Amino acid sequence: MPGTVSGVVFDDLNANGTQDPGEQSLADINLQVVDLNTGAVVLSGIVTDAGGNYRFDAGVLTSNNCELQVLAPFDFAGNAYLFDWDPTAQNGPIVANFGLLRIE
């Protein structure tokens, strides 16, 4: 769907960045969007569902220099995805999957 950012958050057991068989999707993981021009959180309250999926309408963003951040639980290392967003254009969908690494 145009104007959306979506993906899945999962336990990346082999640290290859791809969800492989046996790597569990992670539910109830919080994500936020930060405007890198100002450092302000511009969108929060994004939470993965039971299948580890998240999705939000990026049409609410007014900056073209954003970072999507995963707020990882204490036993995982976090991750982030930089993306350019033109608030004056019709943007296509962006897919960003996050493989989190378990801290031992």
Secondary structure by P-SEA (a helix, b strand, c coil): cccbbbbbbcccccccccccccbbbbcbbbbbbbcccccccccccbbbccccbbbbccccccccbbbbbbbccccccccbbbbbbcccccccbbbbbbbbbbcc
